[in-house]
Each structure stands twice: as structure tokens, then as C-alpha cells.
Amino acid sequence: MVDVGAKPQTDRVASARAVVRMTPRTAAAVAAGDAPKGDVIGTARLAAIQAAKRTDEWIPLCHTLPLDGVDVDIDVDAAAGTVIVTVTTRVHARTGVEMEAMVGCAAGALTIYDMVKGIERGVVVQRVELLSKSGGRSGTWRRDEQD
């Protein structure tokens, strides 16, 4: 594990997103809260928060971070057949929170898959990606500035 003990503590924020693709019919069931396993959006939100808090248990060599906040947005576009999970993590620490945001997205997206697999087996989780990060030595980075 990288020694970050000499680095200054700074406010750090990261946002990530995951896209989950499914048929419009399945996405409509998610939006309506009408999936056989129950509230897909609420359950995925909880999964994302729990996973972000335990990223060091998911990813070898990640530091344990005392997260100050985890925000989860889940947007359903039934016509397009997409559910987009966006996670923003915040901490005042010596290392960043990018992995926490991405792990949160992955867990939220996988929870959506699990909750709708009884309706549709062909759901695809794709594009778990960092959108932005700020704080620390490298400063601010945004995906839209890179594309």
C-alpha cells in the first residue's frame, strides 16, 4: 500500500457514473417501482452507499477512508432503456475518493441487474467511469475536458 502519511489532508471530491442498459419495458418497471424484488432504485442507492464505505474491502491496496458523504443519483430513461447511477463521494483526507465513487457505481449497477434479472436476463452493466475529481496534489480533473 502506498504511504500517504506525509501528504497534507485536503478536501477531496469524486463523481463517477455507471450505465445500465435494458429493454424499455424493464426500465419502465424500474421507474414505476414495479419489479418483482421490490424497490430497485432505493435498494441500488443503499448498495452504492454501503459499497463506497467499504471500498478497501473490495479493492486490494485501497486505503480505508472516513467518508464525509456519499450522494447517489439514479436516473431512469424508460424510453431509452437506461438507468444511470451517479455517485459523488467526499472526504477530508490524504488520498482521493475516486475508487469509492466507482465502487459505489458498480455496486449500484449490479444491484439493479440483480433486482431485474427476473424480468430480463439480457441487462448490461457498462461504462463504470470517473466523471471528475478534485483535491490533492493533482488538483481538479473532469472527463469532459479529456474527451
N, C-alpha and C positions, 0 to 999 in steps of 0.2 A: 504494500500500500504506500502511496506517495505521502511523504511527511509534509504536512501543511502547517506545522506548528509555528513557523516563523512568519507566515503570511498574516497580514492585517485582516481583522474581521471587517467586512463591509456588507451593506445591504445588497442582496442578490435576488434576482427575479428571473424566472424562465417560463416560457409558454411553449407548449407542444400540441400537436394535433394528430388524431388518427381518423381515418375514413373507413367506414364500414358500408359495404355495398350489398344490396339485397333487392328483391323484386319490389315494385311499388306496393303490392298488396301486403307484403310483410312489413314494409316501412310504415304503411298506414296503420297496421295493428300496433306497432310500437308507439306511434304518435297518439293513438286512441287509448293506450293503456290496456289493450285487449289481447295480450299474449297469454298463452296457456299457463306460463310460470308466474304471471303477475306483472308488476310494475317494472318494466325493462329499464326505463330512464332512471328511476330512483335507485334501483339496485346497482346499475352501472356507475352511477355517481358515487355511491358508497364504496364500491370496489376500487374505483380510481383513487379515492382519498386514502383508503387503507393501504393500497399498494404503494402510493407515493411515500407514505410514512414508513414503509418497510423496505425501501429500495435496497438498502445494504444487505438484506437477506435474499434478494433476487439476483443482484449483480455482484460477482466477486470483486473485491478490492474497492468497492464504493465505501466512502466514509458514512458513518451514522450522523445524520443531521437533525437538529431540533427545529423542525419546520415551524415557521411563524404562521403560515397559511397555505391552504390548498383550495383553489377555486376550480370548479368543474362546470363547463357548459356543454350541454348535449343538444344539438340541433338536428331535427328530423326534416328531411325534404322527401315527403312521400312520393311525389310525382317522379323525382329523380331516382328514388330507391336508395337514398344515402342517409346515414346517420353519422354526424361529425362530432367527435369527442375532443374538446379542447380543455387542457389542464394548465393552470398557472400556479406555480409554486413560489413561495417567498421564504427567505431565511436571512438572518444576520450571522454570518459565519466566515470561515477561512477558505471555503471551497464552494463551487457553484451547485445549482439545483437543477441542471439540465436533465440529468438521469431521472430524478424524481418526477419531473413533468412527463418525460417519455414513458417511464414505467407506469405512471398513472393512466396515461392514454392507452397503453397496451392492455392493462387490466380492465379498464372500462370497455374497450372494444371487444375483448374476449368474453366478457360478461354478457355483452349484447348478443354475441354469437350463441353462447350457451342458452340464453333465455329464449331465442327464436328458432333454435335448431329443430324444434318440434313442428314448426310451420314450414321451414325451408332449410335444407341441408347445404345449399349452394352459396351461403353467405360468405363474403370475402372480406377479411380484415387487410387493409392496405395503407400504405403511406404513414406509418408512425414516424413523425418528423418534428424536429425542433423548429419553432417559428421565430423565437427571439430569446435573448438572454442579456442581462445587464449586471454590472458589478464586477468587482475583482480586477486583476491586472489587465485582462484583455478588453475590458470596457463593454460597450454595447454592440450587439450583433443582431441583425434581422434577416430573415430568409429573403424577403422581397428585395433587399439590397444585393443579394447574391445571385438571384435568378436573372 
